[in-house]
Amino acid sequence: MNEKLKWVLNQHYLGKDNVNQVTDLLSHFTLEQVRKVGQFQCTYEKFEKTPLHYLESLASFIGVEKILIKDESSRFGLNAFKVLGGVYAIAQYVAKKLNKNIEELSFEQLKSPTIKEQLGELTFISTTDGNHGRGVAWAARELGFQARIYMPAGSAKERLQNIKNEGAYAEITSMNYDDTVRYTSQLAQKNGWVLVQDTMWNGYEEIPLWIMQGYTTLIQEIVEQIQQAPTHVFLQAGVGSFAAAVVAFLTQYYEHDITFVLVEPHVANCYYESFKAGTNEFVSVGGDMQTIMAGLACGEPNPQAWQLLKAYTKVSISCEEEVAATGMRILGNPLNTDARIVAGESGAAPFGCFYEIMTNGRHGQLKDTLQLDSDARVLLVNTEGDTDKENYRQIVWHGKYATL
Ligand SMILES: Cc1ncc(COP(=O)(O)O)c(C=O)c1O
């Protein structure tokens, strides 16, 4: 049987005051940059902030000062945070083609027939485990462009259908996530389509960076909504773009050091394995990476995210499926007047790990290392709602992946 949690201390940890190695990357995540992104996102006529919940009863039950959860399950009506990246990257791409700054353009202007005439037909292509592709398909449809979305083997039919419902061409391939990314990149080159991928590699940097910047809108909202800065932030990682964007902004925004903890599933734990190797370069993991945490099923880190997460992550955790499942059940069944949070598999994984650390005496050393005590104010992001409704019911109602 697999261990529920494995963890490793990051030997490369630099802390807040030692930013030289990542100064260039940090410059894309300053308050000024983040405001610029937020200003564009708000031009969408139905834009609404997502809620930040204080789970007070749960915090006193578990023994920390605060548990704060930013709930992204209602973002743009799409059940996950991912659209923030796709829509911002597409808008930046169009702005660049028009020789304009994003500040000069609104969502509505991008939809205008004059702009379509100037640009002609554009097709955006991407690989996804569900959420990113749905966001790209949504943004393309809203703005009047085409989208083609490819999913790795084993992807949920419901997630495929959600993408088709946005008017995109979509299919499930027979490859794993990383191979599907390579395949879509080739298709883009061959057909002149625009690749909107949420990870980067040599020669493909601009769009992934815009995607990471797009995510910062949720962090800007958090720092506006929060009453007191967090001491700990637990973040889920697939390729690590999301976690790196959060870390890059919060590190600059707050004066104190924050303890950042990364969370991945055992079968796709490329950050955990990289920190364990202790080398300067990351290591990749392969295989079919079947996990209920589909959004985290990536075996190769985004190299820029790796630079940032290597500098600021304290501890990296790899977890068993049942840890995420327990997180989903607890968040969906709150104590007293705490808010009910419908958290999908990838959304609940960090909370599941946090709960496991706090309630299972076997993790005493990890709890002490992280100083998770009655002064801790722990921030988490529910990055998705029930994006696979059947699996949600199986887990929450019928006890799939329950610990007996
Ligand atoms: C719901 C959800 N959470 C977290 C992530 C992880 O984001 P990243 O791949 O940038 O690490 C994803 C990625 O698709 C996701 O869909």
The ligand as an SDF file (V2000), in Angstrom:
LIG
                    3D

 16 16  0  0  0  0  0  0  0  0999 V2000
   -8.3480   22.5060  -10.9550 C   0  0  0  0  0  0  0  0  0  0  0  0
   -6.8920   22.6550  -11.1690 C   0  0  0  0  0  0  0  0  0  0  0  0
   -6.1310   22.9600  -10.1180 N   0  0  0  0  0  0  0  0  0  0  0  0
   -4.8010   23.1200  -10.2490 C   0  0  0  0  0  0  0  0  0  0  0  0
   -4.1800   22.9540  -11.4660 C   0  0  0  0  0  0  0  0  0  0  0  0
   -2.6880   23.0600  -11.5540 C   0  0  0  0  0  0  0  0  0  0  0  0
   -2.2220   24.1220  -12.3260 O   0  0  0  0  0  0  0  0  0  0  0  0
   -0.7600   24.0530  -12.9480 P   0  0  0  0  0  0  0  0  0  0  0  0
   -0.7810   23.0110  -14.0220 O   0  0  0  0  0  0  0  0  0  0  0  0
   -0.5000   25.4200  -13.4270 O   0  0  0  0  0  0  0  0  0  0  0  0
    0.1490   23.6350  -11.8440 O   0  0  0  0  0  0  0  0  0  0  0  0
   -4.9520   22.6430  -12.5930 C   0  0  0  0  0  0  0  0  0  0  0  0
   -4.3480   22.4800  -13.9130 C   0  0  0  0  0  0  0  0  0  0  0  0
   -4.9660   22.1860  -14.8980 O   0  0  0  0  0  0  0  0  0  0  0  0
   -6.3380   22.4830  -12.4460 C   0  0  0  0  0  0  0  0  0  0  0  0
   -7.1410   22.1780  -13.4730 O   0  0  0  0  0  0  0  0  0  0  0  0
  1  2  1  0
  2  3  1  0
  2 15  2  0
  3  4  2  0
  4  5  1  0
  5  6  1  0
  5 12  2  0
  6  7  1  0
  7  8  1  0
  8  9  2  0
  8 10  1  0
  8 11  1  0
 12 13  1  0
 12 15  1  0
 13 14  2  0
 15 16  1  0
M  END
$$$$
